[in-house]
Amino acid sequence: MRLLKVATCNLNQWAMDFDCNLKNIKQSINLAKQAGAVIRHGPELEITGYGCEDHFLELDTINHGWECLKEILVGDWTDGILCSIGMPVIIGSERYNCQVLCFNRKIIMIRPKMWLANDGNYRELRWFTAWKHKDQLVDFQLPCEIAEAISQKSVPFGYGYAQFLDTAVAAEVCEELFTPIPPHAELALNGVEVFLNASGSHHQLRKLDVRLRAFIGATHTRGGVYIYSNHQGCDGGRLYYDGCSCVVVNGEVVAQGSQFSLKDIEVVLAQVDLDAVASLRGSISSFQEQASYNNTVSSVLVPHKLCQPFSMQMSLSSPLKINYHSPEEEIAFGPGCWLWDYLRRSGASGFLLPLSGGADSSSVAAIVGCMCQLVVKEIDNGDEQVKADAIRIGNYTDGQFPTDSKEFSKRIFYTVFMGSENSSEDTKKRAKELADEIGSWHLDVSIDGVVSALLSLFQTLTGKRPCYKVDGGSNIENLGLQNIQARIRMVLAFMLASLLPWAHSKPGFYLVLGSSNVDEGLRGYLTKYDCSSADINPIGSISKQDLRAFLRWAAIHLGYSSLAEIEAAPPTAELEPIRSNYSQLDEVDMGMTYEELSVYGRLRKIFRCGPVSMFKNLCYRWGSRLSPLEVADKVKHFFKYYSINRHKMTVLTPSYHAESYSPEDNRFDLRQFLYNSRWPYQFRKMDELVKELDGNDVAFGKTSKSRVNGVEMGIVAAGSGDPKSGL
């Protein structure tokens, strides 16, 4: 038997904080060595942090990376242990995303990434070059300071593997695993048994299974030990890296780290038998045949052994059941951990949330409550870093620290119900009940006086005073009155966030939390610069349907029972007067249901459909209950309001990324924000298709009837007012 003990890491790195990152790397190496591991594997670009973005273009970033690596190499950190460390490297005039393999205070080789992540949230081709020379390892001259410090002038650089006396080890960096012809296939045929995948993979709802199936598939038919390492936490942007470092042997997961955690460092250990890899490969005839004529990959000889012989003192890691979180748990724990990192690293002393008593703001409140529960639990488990951060943020003195989540919430979380004459007693009551369950410092504020003052000012300037549609006003008046309320709430929220801590003799400031969901952002069903214009938004990329499921889950599992009543209530903005014959409802205002919005969003982004393609797809999907004309009306209605309101995405609060159809403009969904909202060419093509399908002519711009959520709606001409649209 060739027994090998390996360690892989979840590290909570912070982009451009080299002290923090170096400390975590050193501590993870120490923990791996203490456990007897001979391989320590870290995440992609761990020295700098993955999310440096245009800081990668600065030579300082590259130089600081080498300085940190030198500090690791001149110490005893790599004595007797192979360390794979991620950092950017410049060779010639090109910049590469690299894994540096270090052993016994030397650099064995540097492996540049060959296939770069360049879609969705990733822009690696903006900062790095893909390594294209698969047929050779080149001689890379180390920077002078490094060369002198470790007495090594050069190192092999490129695509290859490290050949030890008893096994072969190779790196495969993140995106390379997911390419049509991944490197591990060729490397396995060259005898590589241990694969090190360094990653910067972010959390997305229901995504983990895709990742794990890739690891399992990599070794199921060709054998091998696949060691995956990932970042975990918020490193300075919209993404939460969700860890889940793991070890897979011959298609079986034998070790798995946490997906959501407040820990800065988590080391995952596994003990494997490499003879099991050799045995599997030897039993597959096709593997041997392909290996016999496979292209030879360059290697670096390392005259050392990594394995130990058979010993009863070393037990092997057994296959385990993979731990998957439900989507509701992902919504609780992912944004909750992200909020904690943002809070502790921003210098803020807490959060302020405009809590309306509706589903969206209540979801945000529940996530903050979950965060408080996680903090107290981690302190109970003995995490000194979490404890120190909680003491500082909560302003504890005399040796006190959080022991109760509600008490901790009272110290760091303000909620405020900003009611108007249009607010109902039901939502006011729900907001108060939820705040009491979570433990937040809750305020009840009326904004009617401020609204009236602004309207009086307008009347003084113009001689006119607007009124609501239900009182005889026009669409323009109705929309303007709603927007005034929404924007006053934003101004009031930021005033309270900056001054309330001072008023209560607390240090610092509070971060304002937004609460608009992904579907409202896609449709533009929000006022520009309203109370969802905040510092950060933990639910900005989560659908309404998922949030409602989360509320039902949280009512039971987080102990906030009032969420069940909140979830059951129909969504409403409460920006118009309530009358006996009229009550404002979101889905009626929008002219589409939240379920339909999710469908539109996925077709638009994930399946890359324009108006005509979306119409064709929905004819198949909805054809049994809707005519082609009705489908066309719905598609036109969506694209009209999507294009009218797209400009709002340019100023939308930075949101936690959780959904693949997010319309977030800054990093993920890059489209223009000035459209011809009539879409004349596309809608004409759609009309021609409708005419072919059912013989009915249709002209966009005229009112046509559709049934939306059981309510007959008139789809009005482009450019007319839209509640909550707030141009």
C-alpha positions, -999 to +999 in steps of 0.1 A: +000+000+000+011+036-007-007+056+020-010+094+014-023+119+038-036+151+022-050+184+033-071+209+014-085+243+026-114+266+027-098+300+033-116+333+039-092+356+021-097+394+015-087+409-018-055+430-014-051+424+023-018+406+021-013+404+059-047+387+064-041+363+035-006+354+045-016+347+080-044+324+069-021+305+045+006+300+072-020+288+097-035+264+072+000+249+065+006+246+102-027+227+107-020+204+078+015+196+091+002+190+127-023+165+112+005+147+094-004+157+059+023+157+032+003+177+007-014+211+015-035+225-012-049+261-012-074+281-033-068+300-065-049+333-062-049+329-024-020+353-017-037+383-034-073+372-030-093+362-060-114+394-064-087+419-069-100+426-105-081+456-120-056+456-091-041+426-109-030+451-136-008+469-110+028+457-106+025+463-069+001+434-067+025+410-084+054+422-063+036+418-030+026+383-041+063+374-045+072+390-011+046+369+006+057+338-011+093+345-001+082+348+035+067+313+033+097+298+016+124+311+039+107+298+069+100+261+078+065+262+064+072+239+034+096+215+052+084+180+044+051+191+029+041+198-007+023+232-008+003+244-038-001+282-035-021+304-058-007+338-070-003+359-102+030+357-120+045+378-149+068+361-174+081+383-201+053+407-209+024+383-200+006+380-167-006+345-156-029+331-130-006+304-114-003+276-089+032+275-074+042+241-061+067+244-032+085+217-013+113+219+013+119+256+008+122+254-030+098+260-059+093+227-078+074+242-107+049+270-116+017+259-133+000+287-152-038+285-159-045+274-195-082+279-198-095+311-181-129+318-166-144+345-188-182+345-185-209+353-159-191+370-130-156+362-143-134+384-164-100+366-162-090+375-198-091+411-188-062+405-164-045+373-174-032+355-204-040+318-210-009+296-212-009+281-247+023+260-248+013+225-239+043+208-253+070+221-231+081+235-197+101+267-201+128+279-177+115+309-157+141+332-141+129+339-105+129+376-093+163+384-078+151+388-042+134+354-044+164+337-061+188+350-035+165+342-005+160+305-015+192+300-035+173+290-066+178+310-099+151+294-121+121+271-120+102+251-147+071+270-158+042+257-178+020+227-183+034+196-166+034+176-134+057+168-105+071+132-106+080+121-070+097+088-064+064+071-055+036+091-072+029+119-096+011+152-087-004+178-111-024+210-108-056+216-126-069+252-120-106+259-115-122+264-150-100+238-166-120+211-150-151+223-168-136+225-203-146+200-231-112+183-229-099+189-193-062+185-186-067+157-160-077+133-188-044+135-205-025+138-172-041+106-159-029+087-190+006+100-182+005+084-148-006+113-126-025+100-096-030+131-076-048+162-090-049+196-072-077+219-083-074+254-069-106+273-073-124+307-068-159+294-072-188+314-059-221+304-044-252+302-065-284+286-055-285+249-065-250+250-080-230+227-057-242+195-073-228+206-107-194+211-091-193+179-072-205+158-102-175+172-121-150+161-094-166+127-092-167+123-130-130+133-133-119+102-113-148+077-118-137+063-152-099+070-151-091+068-113-072+092-092-072+114-061-089+147-068-082+174-042-103+206-045-097+238-026-118+269-026-122+304-011-149+308+014-165+341+023-168+377+009-134+389-003-146+424-011-174+422-037-208+408-046-198+371-045-198+347-017-172+319-022-188+288-008-159+266+002-169+230+001-132+219-003-132+181-008-112+150-016-125+125-042-109+091-047-119+069-077-153+087-080-161+086-043-161+117-020-141+108+011-138+142+027-159+174+024-156+208+040-184+232+050-202+252+023-211+281+046-190+290+076-178+321+096-144+305+101-114+321+084-096+288+080-109+253+076-085+224+068-101+192+054-080+160+058-081+127+040-060+096+041-059+076+008-043+045-007-028+053-041-026+016-049-064+017-052-059+042-080-033+019-097-056-011-093-086+006-108-066+018-138-050-016-143-085-032-145-097-009-173-084-022-207-093+009-226-074+031-201-043+010-206-047+011-244-051+048-245-022+054-221+001+033-243+000+059-272-009+090-253+010+123-259+038+127-233+034+156-209+065+172-195+074+165-159+097+177-131+115+150-111+114+155-074+138+130-056+116+125-026+088+102-014+054+114-003+038+081+007+040+058+037+038+020+036+011-001+051+005+008+088-023-001+112-019+033+128-032+050+096-068+045+088-082+052+053-109+078+047-141+060+037-167+072+011-193+095+027-227+109+019-224+143+003-239+171+023-262+193+003-281+223+017-317+229+006-322+262-013-339+277+018-308+269+039-286+284+012-306+316+013-302+317+051-265+308+054-249+322+022-261+358+025-258+355+063-221+347+062-216+373+035-232+400+057-210+390+086-178+394+065-190+427+051-199+440+085-167+431+102-145+444+074-163+476+066-158+493+099-195+496+105-211+488+139-243+473+126-272+473+101-303+494+096-332+480+076-364+497+065-388+469+075-422+472+058-437+440+071-437+426+035-419+395+022-388+411+009-377+432+038-388+405+062-365+380+044-336+404+049-344+408+085-345+370+089-311+366+072-296+391+097-312+372+125-297+340+111-263+358+110-266+366+147-275+330+154-244+318+135-222+342+153-233+331+188-230+294+177-195+299+164-185+316+196-199+287+216-178+264+194-146+283+205-138+305+175-117+333+189-117+354+157-155+355+155-156+363+192-131+391+189-150+406+159-184+403+177-170+420+209-157+449+188-188+453+166-212+449+195-192+473+217-190+448+246-168+457+276-155+441+308-150+407+293-185+403+280-193+387+247-225+376+228-242+345+243-277+351+230-286+360+194-315+383+203-293+403+227-266+405+201-291+416+175-303+444+198-267+458+197-261+457+160-295+457+142-320+486+138-353+480+120-376+509+112-412+508+099-416+540+079-454+542+076-476+566+057-513+571+054-513+543+028-498+517+052-521+492+068-522+482+104-515+446+094-480+453+079-472+476+108-480+448+133-461+422+113-430+443+112-431+448+150-437+411+157-408+400+135-385+427+150-394+414+185-386+378+175-353+387+160-344+411+188-337+442+167-339+477+180-372+486+163-386+521+155-420+532+141-419+564+121-446+583+102-434+600+070-467+618+063-454+651+076-424+651+054-445+641+023-470+669+031-442+694+034-427+685+000-461+686-016-468+720-001-434+732-015-444+719-049-477+736-047-460+769-038-438+766-068-464+755-093-498+763-079-508+726-083-511+698-058-512+662-073-536+635-062-538+597-065-556+579-094-582+566-070-590+602-061-592+613-098-555+620-105-536+611-136-510+583-141-483+610-138-497+623-105-502+588-091-466+578-100-451+609-086-469+606-053-457+570-049-421+580-058-420+608-032-428+583-004-402+558-016-374+583-019-382+600+014-377+565+030-343+562+015-332+596+028-346+589+062-329+555+063-295+569+056-300+597+082-310+572+108-281+549+100-255+577+105-270+594+135-288+567+156-256+551+169-245+586+180-278+592+196-275+560+216-238+567+225-226+539+202-195+541+180-194+540+142-222+539+117-248+515+104-249+499+070-283+504+053-297+472+039-318+470+007-345+445+001-355+444-036-356+409-052-342+398-085-376+397-103-384+433-094-350+443-106-356+425-139-390+441-144-378+475-131-406+474-105-389+496-080-384+533-077-349+546-086-333+558-053-360+544-031-355+526+002-340+497-017-311+520-027-289+510+002-253+501+010-258+464+002-287+441-006-285+405+005-315+393-016-310+414-048-303+382-068-330+359-053-364+353-068-397+361-051-406+324-053-374+313-036-379+340-009-414+329-001-402+293+003-374+307+025-399+325+047-419+293+053-387+275+062-374+303+084-406+305+104-399+270+116-361+265+115-350+300+126-378+304+152-394+335+136-430+323+135-445+356+123-428+349+089-456+324+081-482+352+082-460+375+062-455+349+035-492+343+032-500+380+027-504+392-010-474+413-021-482+450-021-461+482-021-487+502+000-479+534-019-515+542-029-545+548-007-565+518+004-602+520-005-631+496+000-631+489-038-593+491-044-561+477-028-527+480-045-512+446-055-477+441-069-487+415-096-516+436-108-494+467-110-467+448-129-491+431-153-474+398-148-469+373-120-437+367-101-438+331-115-439+345-150-411+369-143-388+340-133-396+323-166-388+355-185-356+360-166-343+326-172-351+327-209-336+361-213-303+354-195-296+317-192-310+307-226-300+340-243-334+347-258-344+379-275-381+388-279-387+365-309-369+335-294-387+340-261-420+341-280-413+308-297-402+291-265-433+303-246-456+291-274-444+256-266-445+261-229-478+279-226-495+269-258-519+246-241-535+275-222-527+306-242-531+315-278-501+328-298-516+363-296-518+361-258-482+348-256-470+377-279-488+402-257-471+389-226-436+389-242-441+424-256-453+436-222-423+422-204-397+435-229-413+469-230-410+474-192-376+456-191-362+481-216-379+512-201-365+504-167-331+489-175-314+522-166-322+515-129-297+486-129-268+511-133-275+524-099-289+494-082-275+486-047-246+461-048-263+427-043-253+393-031-251+371-063-272+340-060-291+335-092-280+328-128-306+351-143-297+381-123-300+414-142-272+430-122-256+455-145-222+461-129-205+427-131-229+400-143-254+411-169-237+435-193-262+451-216-270+487-226-294+507-206-309+529-233-333+509-255-359+516-282-386+502-259-410+497-289-386+470-303-401+477-338-381+451-357-384+423-332-421+429-324-429+430-361-413+396-366-434+384-337-465+398-352-458+379-385-454+347-365-487+353-347-504+359-380-490+326-394-500+307-363-536+318-358-544+343-386-549+372-362-530+405-369-517+424-339-501+458-337-480+467-306-490+500-290-527+493-291-544+480-260-549+443-261-565+422-234-546+394-214-555+376-183-528+380-157-531+361-124-568+359-129-572+396-135-580+411-169-553+436-177-550+462-204-515+464-218-510+501-225-489+519-250-452+523-245-441+553-224-470+554-200-467+555-163-458+525-142-463+523-104-429+521-087-411+526-120-397+560-108-378+572-139 
